[in-house]
Amino acid sequence: MTPDAMTGHAPRLAPLRLALFYGGIFLALGIMGPFWPLWLKDKGLAAEEIGLIFALGTLARLAVTPHFARAADRTGERKRILVLLSLFGALAFLAFRWTEGFWSIALVTLLFFACRGPVLPLMESLTMLTRERVPFDYGRVRLWGSITFIIGAWGMGLVLTGAPTDWIHWSILAAATLAFLSALALPDTRTPAADGDSRPFRDLMRRPGLLAAMTAATCIQASHAVYYNFGSIHWLAAGHGADVIGALWAEGVIAEIILFTFAAAAVRRIGAFNMIVVGAAAALVRWAGTAATTDLEWLVLLQALHGLSFGATHLGIIHLIAERVEASLSASAQSLFAMTLGLGMSAASYAAGLLFAALGGGAFTAMSGLALAGAGFAGFSLLLRRTAAHKRPADAGSDRVFRKSK
């Protein structure tokens, strides 16, 4: 098939083709996040072993993602790499069917996450590259991932009522297979190959304010660690039922979907960098409030901030990378952020366990501090950009921070 980028014509139905793949990968995540630990427990793994399994998955993602990103930038391709990763990821997940005991599960986990890890940063790169050729609202494409995440989490909860735990495995495998089939329909948007002798990560980290902006977004996203890992436990202990807790989680994702629906207008009006700052402010308020109360009325208000604490931060950093990094290095840039976020989230998740054991709901206060650190790194990023602009007056006009996106 002729690559879309090489024909001179815009890829047809590009938003739909991209949305289908987002839907497939987030459907699997929606099932895996809440329910995969139950499958592992049913296989006889202890809590410590389950924690180690997830840690191994994170290490596998961090180890392989830079290599696939570099391959994508060197070749200019995204689609074929995503197709292969999706295929081998589904095959690796099928292999869980024959695992018994910790070591076999650990081996398959490494294989699966080595295939799965690079997928999202490469997909973000492909989406933003395609958006340059076919103008569309990134948020309205990405929101289908949030929608299928809710379907996966809620739907699997209904399916599991009275059903064998092994259905978890088959449901995730079905979603992974759907993601592979959707990958076949992705637009084949390509870029000129990057210089084979260049060192993209070193180059990216030297760009004024870029790594600081990524660190800011990482701090804000990592401030969700107590919520992700212990929010349900905390609210259950406060007397809220599972149905109420599920509704609170769904409310947060719905708020995210609403923001994604109007993402283009929001980024155009506020600016990509400022979206990160808005996310930091929302996270600071959200976690301070969550630490202070478990009253349902307040929790409903606080959960609505998820659209900003997560959604605005995500939109901000994805658009900021697209603005500041040329297409030939976009996969490496998205992967650098994915690795930064992975390390930050892993550290925050470990700290969340210690903090929640010691402080209970007071652990959310520490997450407010992490959001504040994110705001600090955002300010540092702005300072670095302005300092660089003053040193290079000819480049000052290209600095778009704290300005509306054009």
C-alpha positions in Angstrom: 0.0 0.0 0.0 1.3 3.5 -0.8 2.1 5.4 2.3 -0.4 8.2 2.9 2.3 10.7 3.4 3.9 9.8 0.1 0.9 10.2 -2.2 0.5 13.9 -1.8 -3.1 13.3 -0.6 -4.5 13.5 2.9 -5.3 10.0 4.4 -9.0 9.3 4.1 -11.1 9.0 7.3 -7.9 9.5 9.4 -9.7 10.6 12.6 -11.9 7.5 12.5 -9.0 5.2 11.8 -7.0 6.7 14.7 -10.0 6.6 17.1 -10.5 2.9 16.4 -7.0 2.1 17.5 -7.2 4.3 20.6 -10.4 2.5 21.4 -8.8 -0.9 21.2 -5.8 -0.2 23.3 -7.7 1.7 26.0 -10.4 -1.0 26.1 -7.7 -3.5 27.1 -6.4 -1.0 29.7 -9.8 -0.5 31.1 -10.2 -4.2 31.8 -6.6 -4.8 32.9 -6.2 -1.9 35.4 -9.0 -2.9 37.8 -9.1 -6.7 37.2 -5.7 -8.1 36.2 -4.5 -8.2 39.8 -7.5 -10.4 40.5 -6.4 -12.9 37.8 -2.9 -12.9 39.2 -4.2 -13.5 42.7 -6.3 -16.4 41.4 -3.1 -17.8 39.9 -1.8 -18.1 43.5 0.5 -15.0 43.5 1.0 -13.2 46.8 0.6 -9.4 47.1 4.3 -8.9 47.0 4.6 -11.0 43.9 1.8 -9.1 42.2 3.6 -5.8 43.0 6.8 -7.2 41.5 5.0 -8.3 38.4 3.8 -4.8 37.7 7.2 -3.4 38.5 8.7 -5.8 35.9 6.2 -4.6 33.4 7.2 -1.0 34.0 10.9 -1.9 33.6 10.2 -3.7 30.3 8.4 -0.6 29.0 11.2 1.7 30.0 13.9 -0.6 28.5 12.5 -1.1 25.0 10.6 2.2 24.3 13.7 4.3 23.4 14.8 1.7 20.8 11.5 1.5 19.0 11.2 5.3 19.1 14.6 5.6 17.5 13.7 3.0 14.9 10.5 5.0 14.1 12.4 8.3 13.6 15.2 6.7 11.6 12.8 5.0 9.2 10.1 7.7 9.2 7.5 5.0 9.8 5.0 4.5 12.5 2.2 2.3 11.2 4.1 -0.9 10.4 5.9 -0.7 13.8 2.5 -0.3 15.6 1.1 -3.3 13.6 3.9 -5.6 14.6 3.9 -4.5 18.2 0.2 -5.0 18.4 0.4 -8.5 16.8 3.2 -9.7 19.1 1.6 -8.1 22.1 -1.6 -10.1 21.5 0.4 -13.3 20.9 2.3 -12.7 24.1 -0.9 -12.1 26.1 -2.3 -15.4 24.7 0.7 -17.1 26.3 -0.6 -16.3 29.8 -3.1 -19.1 29.1 -0.3 -21.6 29.8 1.5 -19.9 32.6 1.7 -21.4 36.1 3.5 -19.9 39.0 5.5 -16.6 39.4 8.4 -17.2 37.1 6.4 -18.2 34.0 4.0 -15.2 34.6 7.0 -12.9 35.0 8.5 -14.0 31.7 5.3 -13.5 29.7 4.8 -10.2 31.5 8.2 -9.0 30.3 7.4 -10.0 26.7 3.9 -8.5 26.8 5.0 -5.1 28.2 8.0 -5.0 25.9 5.5 -5.0 23.0 2.9 -2.9 24.7 5.2 -0.2 26.1 6.2 1.7 22.9 2.6 1.6 21.5 1.1 4.7 23.1 4.0 7.1 22.5 4.3 6.0 18.9 0.5 6.3 18.5 0.6 9.9 19.9 3.4 10.7 17.5 1.4 9.2 14.5 -1.7 11.1 15.6 0.0 14.5 15.8 1.8 13.9 12.5 -1.5 13.0 10.7 -3.1 16.0 12.3 -0.6 18.2 10.4 -1.9 16.8 7.1 -5.6 16.4 8.0 -6.7 19.1 10.4 -8.8 17.6 13.2 -9.3 17.9 16.9 -6.8 15.6 18.7 -9.0 15.6 21.8 -12.1 14.3 19.9 -10.0 11.4 18.6 -8.3 10.6 21.9 -11.6 10.7 23.9 -12.6 7.4 22.3 -9.9 5.9 24.4 -11.4 7.3 27.5 -14.9 6.1 26.5 -13.7 2.5 25.9 -11.8 2.6 29.1 -15.1 3.2 30.9 -16.7 0.4 28.9 -13.9 -2.0 29.8 -13.9 -1.2 33.5 -17.7 -1.2 34.0 -18.5 -3.9 31.4 -15.9 -6.3 33.0 -17.4 -5.7 36.4 -20.8 -6.8 35.1 -19.4 -9.8 33.2 -17.4 -11.0 36.3 -20.5 -11.2 38.5 -20.7 -14.9 39.0 -18.3 -15.7 36.2 -14.9 -17.5 36.3 -11.9 -15.3 36.9 -10.3 -16.7 33.8 -12.8 -14.5 31.8 -10.5 -11.6 32.6 -7.7 -13.1 30.5 -10.0 -13.8 27.6 -11.6 -10.4 27.7 -8.2 -8.6 27.6 -7.0 -10.9 24.9 -10.1 -10.0 22.8 -9.4 -6.3 23.3 -5.7 -6.8 22.4 -6.8 -8.6 19.2 -9.2 -5.7 18.4 -6.3 -3.3 18.8 -4.2 -5.3 16.3 -7.0 -5.4 13.8 -7.5 -1.6 14.2 -3.8 -1.1 13.7 -4.1 -2.5 10.2 -6.4 0.4 9.4 -4.2 3.1 10.7 -3.1 5.9 8.3 0.4 5.3 7.1 1.7 8.8 7.8 5.5 9.0 7.4 8.1 11.6 8.0 11.6 12.1 6.4 14.0 9.8 8.1 16.1 11.4 10.9 19.9 11.6 10.8 21.1 8.1 11.6 24.1 9.5 13.4 22.2 11.9 15.7 21.5 11.3 19.3 17.8 12.3 19.7 17.4 12.1 23.4 20.5 14.2 24.1 19.3 16.7 21.5 15.9 16.9 23.0 17.1 17.3 26.6 19.3 20.2 25.6 16.3 22.2 24.2 15.5 25.0 26.6 12.7 24.2 28.9 11.5 21.0 27.1 12.7 18.5 29.7 11.5 20.8 32.5 8.0 21.0 30.9 8.0 17.2 30.7 9.0 17.0 34.3 6.2 19.4 35.3 3.6 17.2 33.5 5.1 14.1 35.1 4.8 15.6 38.6 1.2 16.5 38.0 0.2 13.1 36.5 2.2 11.3 39.2 0.3 13.2 41.9 -2.7 10.9 41.0 -0.8 7.9 42.4 -2.6 7.8 45.8 -6.0 8.2 44.0 -5.2 5.4 41.5 -3.9 2.9 44.0 -5.7 3.7 47.2 -8.7 6.0 46.4 -11.2 3.2 46.3 -9.9 1.7 49.6 -10.0 5.0 51.3 -13.6 5.8 50.3 -14.7 2.2 51.1 -13.3 2.6 54.6 -15.2 6.0 54.8 -18.5 4.1 54.3 -19.2 4.6 50.6 -20.5 1.6 48.7 -18.8 0.0 45.7 -21.5 1.5 43.4 -20.8 5.0 44.7 -17.1 4.6 44.3 -17.5 3.3 40.7 -19.7 6.3 39.9 -17.0 8.6 41.3 -14.4 7.0 39.1 -16.7 7.2 36.1 -17.4 10.9 36.8 -13.7 11.7 36.6 -13.3 10.0 33.2 -16.5 11.7 32.0 -15.0 15.1 32.9 -11.9 14.1 31.0 -14.1 13.2 28.0 -15.9 16.5 28.1 -12.6 18.4 28.0 -11.3 16.3 25.2 -14.4 17.1 23.2 -13.5 20.8 23.2 -9.7 20.2 23.2 -8.9 22.2 20.1 -10.7 25.3 21.2 -9.2 25.0 24.7 -5.6 24.7 23.5 -6.1 27.4 20.9 -7.5 29.8 23.5 -5.3 29.0 26.5 -2.1 27.6 24.9 -0.4 24.3 25.4 2.0 25.4 28.1 -0.8 27.1 30.1 -2.8 23.9 30.0 -0.1 22.3 32.0 -0.3 25.2 34.5 -4.1 24.8 34.7 -3.6 21.1 35.4 -1.2 21.8 38.2 -3.6 24.2 39.9 -6.5 21.8 39.6 -4.5 18.9 41.0 -3.3 21.0 44.0 -7.0 21.9 44.8 -8.3 18.4 44.1 -5.8 16.5 46.4 -6.0 19.1 49.2 -9.8 18.7 49.2 -9.7 15.0 48.9 -7.4 14.8 52.0 -9.7 17.1 53.9 -13.1 15.4 53.4 -14.9 12.1 52.4 -18.3 13.8 52.3 -20.0 12.7 49.0 -21.1 16.1 48.1 -17.5 17.4 48.1 -16.1 14.3 46.4 -18.5 14.8 43.5 -17.2 18.4 43.1 -13.6 17.3 43.5 -13.8 14.4 41.1 -15.0 16.8 38.4 -11.5 18.3 38.5 -10.1 15.2 36.9 -10.9 16.7 33.6 -8.3 19.4 34.4 -5.8 17.6 36.7 -5.3 14.8 34.2 -7.0 16.0 31.0 -5.6 19.5 30.7 -2.1 18.3 31.7 -2.2 15.5 29.0 -3.5 17.8 26.3 -0.9 20.5 27.2 2.2 18.3 27.1 1.1 16.4 23.9 0.5 19.7 22.0 3.6 21.3 23.5 5.8 18.5 22.2 4.2 18.8 18.8 4.8 22.5 18.8 8.5 22.4 19.9 9.8 19.3 18.2 10.2 18.7 14.5 8.3 15.7 12.9 11.5 13.7 12.4 12.1 13.5 16.1 8.5 13.3 17.3 8.5 9.6 18.2 11.7 10.1 20.3 10.1 13.1 22.0 6.9 11.3 22.9 8.9 8.3 24.1 11.2 10.5 26.2 8.1 11.9 27.9 6.6 8.4 28.3 9.8 7.2 30.0 9.9 10.3 32.3 6.3 9.7 33.2 6.9 6.0 33.8 9.7 6.6 36.2 7.8 9.4 38.0 4.6 7.3 38.3 6.6 4.2 39.5 8.3 6.3 42.2 5.1 8.0 43.2 3.2 4.7 43.4 5.8 3.2 45.7 5.7 6.4 47.9 1.9 6.3 47.8 2.0 2.9 49.5 4.2 4.1 52.3 2.3 7.3 52.7 -1.1 5.7 52.8 0.0 3.1 55.3 1.3 5.9 57.6 -1.2 8.6 57.0 -4.4 7.1 55.4 -6.3 9.8 53.6 -3.7 12.3 54.7 -1.5 10.9 51.9 -3.5 13.0 49.4 -1.9 16.1 51.0 1.5 14.9 49.8 0.1 14.6 46.4 -0.9 18.3 46.5 2.8 18.9 47.2 3.7 16.9 44.1 1.3 19.0 42.0 2.9 22.1 43.5 6.3 20.8 42.4 4.8 20.4 38.9 3.9 24.1 38.9 7.4 24.9 40.0 9.0 22.9 37.1 6.6 24.7 34.8 7.8 28.0 36.0 11.4 26.8 35.6 10.6 25.7 32.0 9.3 29.2 31.3 12.4 30.8 32.8 14.7 28.6 30.6 12.8 29.5 27.5 12.9 33.2 28.2 16.6 33.1 29.0 17.3 31.3 25.8 15.2 33.7 23.8 17.1 36.7 25.3 20.4 35.0 24.3 19.1 34.5 20.8 17.0 37.6 20.0 16.3 36.2 16.5 14.5 33.3 18.0 12.5 35.3 20.5 9.5 35.6 18.2 9.1 31.8 18.1 8.5 31.5 21.9 4.8 30.7 22.3 4.6 30.1 26.0 1.9 32.1 27.8 0.5 33.0 24.4 -2.4 31.6 22.6 -1.6 28.8 20.2 -1.8 29.9 16.5 
